[in-house]
Amino acid sequence: MVMIGTALVATAAEPQGEGRRLLRIGVLTDNPPFSYREPDGRVDGFACDLVREVEQVMGLRFQRVEGTTDEINGAFREGKLDVLQSYARFPEREMGTDFSVPYLTMEGAIFVRKDDHTVGGLASLRGRKVAVHRGSLGETVLRRAGLDHEVVYADSMEQALIMVDRGAADATLAARLSGLALAEVHGLKNLRVLNAVVAGYKVHYCIAVRAGDRESLALINEGLALLVRTKRFDEIYRRWFGHLTPREYTGEQVLLAVLAVALVVALGAIAWQRKLRRQLARQAEALAQSGELYRALFEGSPRGLLLVRVAEGGDPVVDRANQASQRMFGLPASLQEGAALRTLLGGDQGLMRLTAEAIHGRGVSEFEHERPENGGWWWVSVSPLGTRWLVTLADMTEQRRARERLRVQEEQLRNAQKLEAVGTLAGGIAHDFNNVLTAILGNAELGLLDAPSGSRAAEPFRQIMQAGQRARQLVQQILTFSRRSESSQRRLSLSPLIRETVAFLRSVARGYVEFEHHQAESPPEVEGDAAQIHQVFMNLGTNAVQAMRGKPGRLTFLEETVEFGDDARLVHPDLEPGRYVRISILDTGPGMPPDIQERIFEPFFTTKAPGEGTGLGLSVVHGIMQQHGGAVTVSSRLGAGTCFTLYFPIADSGVRASPDLESSPVPHGHGETLMFIDDDPAIVPVATRMLSRLGYSVSSHHQPAIALAEFSRDPGRFAAIVSDLAMPGMNGLQLAALVRATRPGIPFVLCSGYMTEAEADEARTVNVSAVVTKPLTLEPLGRAIANCLAVAEPQPAPGKSVEPRSS
């Protein structure tokens, strides 16, 4: 019989073993009858015989490593072994392991003592001691049945059987044939096995390989199939388990039959009957085993399996298709043998071409394929199986989608990190940049005051002031976008912000876009943050200009006043009934399809090429409109342009607008002596000139320590102190605390281009009188000092508080 198997190897399993890589296979020494050590030291068993035959017929090369169950399984988990010859397949083990088709499936059974007739099934084990091996399927079955308190751990299955046999436990759960074999090996005469079905307890014994070793797995599966086909598997099975199969007639029954008829006739009939029954039993057993393997390998697979051969004309045809593939392709259950593969695959020409190439290319081939009709993805494997090929298909759509979701999340994380870096950079440069702007704006403002009104000499200073104010707004917008600046809402008109946006966009468009601004008559005011609303107009306007891509076009800003009743939510779910300023921003660009319109407000969604956009602009617009109690909508048509519509709630008519401070003159001093401290050498001289122009006598310093020493010599000399916040050695808050320790009531004005929440809290603690936002100009600086001097010393003004500001 071995020679027959060897002959088959030479034709079906070329090449022979010398070309194969050496595989380290784990062999158990404590798992009878699958694998155990004989008294003479040899390791023998059902799994040993089976693997030895697979190795021979497939030309594999195994280096056997012997050890106990714990040792071998541990070495396999650590990557020290390539194959396990006997490994029960559990869902928990499938993460890092690939399994062959089950070569033996055993039903689980309950073993009790012979004299115990009180156990009838799983439920009757409650309150008893049930011995199981830790981590076994028996333990899992008990815990699923709510029998956690009944579990008693044993070192192995055989120890659990011994515990029951000797009365140390009431029962154990084990695979029926394994339990019977172990009881026979150890001479356990006090055990019996119940016929009750144990739900969920079915042990599938397989050969295991490391996850991803598909070549070895394919060879092992083919070897098992060859053993079944050549009946060699049946011989190995009968050697180890045949004597455990219950016989239909006992000796007592035969004796009764002999007494009922003539002895000679009866003996002859019984002998003939026994021979016939043995033959029928062997055939039935072989058929059952073959059918079980077939169902496990083919019909029971969750993956689609097609058994394909090449017809005489060269076209692949399908001999068999399992239930999973029938569901995947919508095939009839009664598939006609020899159906053309092209017909079964329908219109999926790509899958047909790849499969045909894999079949004609020989060897194992794997590839991923996108389904044209639904966008799903399949993993396809084509493996040679004798003269035919096994085509395996698995739906990996969810895995692909999970990978895509992970890729998107990683991209979002990178974008969030970029945004965080922008915020960190913005906070870092705000102080230095505003210092530069202080020197620019301060000198320009002083030059404008010195120049004759209306003269040509005044115009350059006026242009410098306008450019400097624009730079100041840009810093504010960066800080707001990066969430380094809190929203500061006040009553305002939207028309000036639109005019400023149009002026900026006109320079960006370089003449190829016409701009229109239709302002409403007597436009009402809204409550909002000017910097954030300006950012909304800039984002939408910039997107529109970019959408027209250098082609002639028109961008229109339309202001209207509208009022909604109960129909407000029909316009947008976020709108409440009331009066709104509606700003429509219309462009003549290419427009957007409906699927793009549905997603444009999603964070990080962009249709721009990589590197040209972050996908944050419109999500920021949406967020700002929500913060202002309004809403944004979009309507677009391919080839007909796009219209974004903004709704701003009109401010309550009972709320009075803040007084226009710029229309009133800047208050001047009357010769009071001020101390000014700033570590930037470019700011000190311009600030000194500004304060002098406002009517103050100024003592200026670059170093806080020197300024503090001068103040300590004559604290009553100074009417107020004006200091920068960020200075080396001693910052403005530390200086304020030391000054207030000497003279508690002196007004202390703090200047800052960027202030954190922690610094604002500390400013309140040391009772800073006011905060002036850099860059410094005459109007805010003069008003802050005048307001502080108006407060009677030493008590600060009631309710005075310092809020964080930034620019």
Rosetta blueprint (number, residue, H / E / L):
1 M L
2 V H
3 M H
4 I H
5 G H
6 T H
7 A H
8 L H
9 V H
10 A H
11 T H
12 A H
13 A L
14 E L
15 P L
16 Q L
17 G H
18 E H
19 G H
20 R L
21 R L
22 L E
23 L E
24 R E
25 I E
26 G E
27 V E
28 L E
29 T L
30 D E
31 N E
32 P L
33 P L
34 F L
35 S E
36 Y E
37 R E
38 E L
39 P L
40 D L
41 G L
42 R L
43 V E
44 D E
45 G L
46 F H
47 A H
48 C H
49 D H
50 L H
51 V H
52 R H
53 E H
54 V H
55 E H
56 Q H
57 V H
58 M H
59 G L
60 L L
61 R E
62 F E
63 Q E
64 R E
65 V E
66 E E
67 G E
68 T L
69 T H
70 D H
71 E H
72 I H
73 N H
74 G H
75 A H
76 F H
77 R H
78 E L
79 G L
80 K L
81 L L
82 D L
83 V E
84 L E
85 Q E
86 S E
87 Y E
88 A E
89 R L
90 F L
91 P H
92 E H
93 R H
94 E L
95 M L
96 G L
97 T E
98 D E
99 F E
100 S L
101 V L
102 P L
103 Y L
104 L E
105 T E
106 M E
107 E E
108 G E
109 A E
110 I E
111 F E
112 V E
113 R E
114 K L
115 D L
116 D L
117 H L
118 T L
119 V L
120 G L
121 G L
122 L L
123 A H
124 S H
125 L H
126 R L
127 G L
128 R L
129 K L
130 V E
131 A E
132 V E
133 H E
134 R L
135 G L
136 S L
137 L H
138 G H
139 E H
140 T H
141 V H
142 L H
143 R H
144 R H
145 A L
146 G L
147 L L
148 D H
149 H H
150 E H
151 V E
152 V E
153 Y E
154 A E
155 D L
156 S L
157 M H
158 E H
159 Q H
160 A H
161 L H
162 I H
163 M H
164 V H
165 D H
166 R L
167 G L
168 A L
169 A L
170 D L
171 A E
172 T E
173 L E
174 A E
175 A E
176 R H
177 L H
178 S H
179 G H
180 L H
181 A H
182 L H
183 A H
184 E H
185 V H
186 H L
187 G L
188 L L
189 K L
190 N L
191 L E
192 R E
193 V E
194 L L
195 N L
196 A L
197 V L
198 V L
199 A L
200 G L
201 Y L
202 K E
203 V E
204 H E
205 Y E
206 C E
207 I E
208 A E
209 V E
210 R E
211 A L
212 G L
213 D L
214 R H
215 E H
216 S H
217 L H
218 A H
219 L H
220 I H
221 N H
222 E H
223 G H
224 L H
225 A H
226 L H
227 L H
228 V H
229 R H
230 T L
231 K L
232 R H
233 F H
234 D H
235 E H
236 I H
237 Y H
238 R H
239 R H
240 W H
241 F H
242 G H
243 H H
244 L H
245 T L
246 P L
247 R L
248 E L
249 Y L
250 T L
251 G H
252 E H
253 Q H
254 V H
255 L H
256 L H
257 A H
258 V H
259 L H
260 A H
261 V L
262 A L
263 L H
264 V H
265 V H
266 A H
267 L H
268 G H
269 A H
270 I H
271 A H
272 W H
273 Q H
274 R H
275 K H
276 L H
277 R H
278 R H
279 Q H
280 L H
281 A H
282 R H
283 Q H
284 A H
285 E H
286 A H
287 L H
288 A H
289 Q H
290 S H
291 G H
292 E H
293 L H
294 Y H
295 R H
296 A H
297 L H
298 F H
299 E H
300 G L
301 S L
302 P L
303 R L
304 G E
305 L E
306 L E
307 L E
308 V E
309 R E
310 V E
311 A L
312 E L
313 G L
314 G L
315 D L
316 P E
317 V E
318 V E
319 D E
320 R E
321 A E
322 N L
323 Q H
324 A H
325 S H
326 Q H
327 R H
328 M H
329 F H
330 G L
331 L L
332 P L
333 A L
334 S L
335 L L
336 Q L
337 E L
338 G L
339 A E
340 A E
341 L H
342 R H
343 T H
344 L H
345 L L
346 G L
347 G L
348 D L
349 Q H
350 G H
351 L H
352 M H
353 R H
354 L H
355 T H
356 A H
357 E H
358 A H
359 I H
360 H H
361 G H
362 R L
363 G L
364 V L
365 S E
366 E E
367 F E
368 E E
369 H E
370 E E
371 R L
372 P L
373 E L
374 N L
375 G L
376 G L
377 W E
378 W E
379 W E
380 V E
381 S E
382 V E
383 S E
384 P E
385 L E
386 G L
387 T L
388 R E
389 W E
390 L E
391 V E
392 T E
393 L E
394 A E
395 D E
396 M L
397 T H
398 E H
399 Q H
400 R H
401 R H
402 A H
403 R H
404 E H
405 R H
406 L H
407 R H
408 V H
409 Q H
410 E H
411 E H
412 Q H
413 L H
414 R H
415 N H
416 A H
417 Q H
418 K H
419 L H
420 E H
421 A H
422 V H
423 G H
424 T H
425 L H
426 A H
427 G H
428 G H
429 I H
430 A H
431 H H
432 D H
433 F H
434 N H
435 N H
436 V H
437 L H
438 T H
439 A H
440 I H
441 L H
442 G H
443 N H
444 A H
445 E H
446 L H
447 G H
448 L H
449 L H
450 D H
451 A L
452 P L
453 S L
454 G L
455 S L
456 R L
457 A L
458 A H
459 E H
460 P H
461 F H
462 R H
463 Q H
464 I H
465 M H
466 Q H
467 A H
468 G H
469 Q H
470 R H
471 A H
472 R H
473 Q H
474 L H
475 V H
476 Q H
477 Q H
478 I H
479 L H
480 T H
481 F H
482 S L
483 R L
484 R L
485 S L
486 E L
487 S L
488 S L
489 Q L
490 R E
491 R E
492 L E
493 S L
494 L L
495 S H
496 P H
497 L H
498 I H
499 R H
500 E H
501 T H
502 V H
503 A H
504 F H
505 L H
506 R H
507 S H
508 V H
509 A H
510 R L
511 G L
512 Y L
513 V E
514 E E
515 F E
516 E E
517 H E
518 H E
519 Q L
520 A L
521 E L
522 S L
523 P L
524 P L
525 E L
526 V E
527 E E
528 G E
529 D L
530 A H
531 A H
532 Q H
533 I H
534 H H
535 Q H
536 V H
537 F H
538 M H
539 N H
540 L H
541 G H
542 T H
543 N H
544 A H
545 V H
546 Q H
547 A H
548 M L
549 R L
550 G L
551 K L
552 P L
553 G E
554 R E
555 L E
556 T E
557 F E
558 L E
559 E E
560 E E
561 T E
562 V E
563 E E
564 F E
565 G L
566 D L
567 D L
568 A H
569 R H
570 L H
571 V H
572 H L
573 P L
574 D L
575 L L
576 E L
577 P L
578 G E
579 R E
580 Y E
581 V E
582 R E
583 I E
584 S E
585 I E
586 L E
587 D E
588 T L
589 G L
590 P L
591 G L
592 M L
593 P L
594 P H
595 D H
596 I H
597 Q H
598 E L
599 R L
600 I L
601 F L
602 E L
603 P L
604 F L
605 F L
606 T L
607 T L
608 K L
609 A L
610 P L
611 G L
612 E L
613 G L
614 T L
615 G L
616 L L
617 G H
618 L H
619 S H
620 V H
621 V H
622 H H
623 G H
624 I H
625 M H
626 Q H
627 Q H
628 H L
629 G L
630 G L
631 A E
632 V E
633 T E
634 V E
635 S E
636 S E
637 R L
638 L L
639 G L
640 A L
641 G L
642 T E
643 C E
644 F E
645 T E
646 L E
647 Y E
648 F E
649 P E
650 I E
651 A L
652 D L
653 S L
654 G L
655 V L
656 R L
657 A L
658 S L
659 P L
660 D L
661 L H
662 E H
663 S H
664 S L
665 P L
666 V L
667 P L
668 H L
669 G L
670 H L
671 G L
672 E L
673 T E
674 L E
675 M E
676 F E
677 I E
678 D L
679 D L
680 D L
681 P L
682 A L
683 I H
684 V H
685 P H
686 V H
687 A H
688 T H
689 R H
690 M H
691 L H
692 S H
693 R H
694 L L
695 G L
696 Y L
697 S E
698 V E
699 S E
700 S E
701 H E
702 H L
703 Q L
704 P H
705 A H
706 I H
707 A H
708 L H
709 A H
710 E H
711 F H
712 S H
713 R H
714 D L
715 P H
716 G H
717 R H
718 F L
719 A L
720 A E
721 I E
722 V E
723 S E
724 D E
725 L L
726 A L
727 M L
728 P L
729 G L
730 M L
731 N L
732 G H
733 L H
734 Q H
735 L H
736 A H
737 A H
738 L H
739 V H
740 R H
741 A H
742 T H
743 R L
744 P L
745 G L
746 I L
747 P L
748 F E
749 V E
750 L E
751 C E
752 S E
753 G L
754 Y E
755 M L
756 T L
757 E H
758 A H
759 E H
760 A H
761 D H
762 E H
763 A H
764 R H
765 T H
766 V L
767 N L
768 V L
769 S L
770 A E
771 V E
772 V E
773 T E
774 K L
775 P L
776 L L
777 T L
778 L H
779 E H
780 P H
781 L H
782 G H
783 R H
784 A H
785 I H
786 A H
787 N H
788 C H
789 L H
790 A L
791 V L
792 A L
793 E L
794 P L
795 Q L
796 P L
797 A L
798 P L
799 G L
800 K L
801 S L
802 V L
803 E L
804 P L
805 R L
806 S E
807 S L
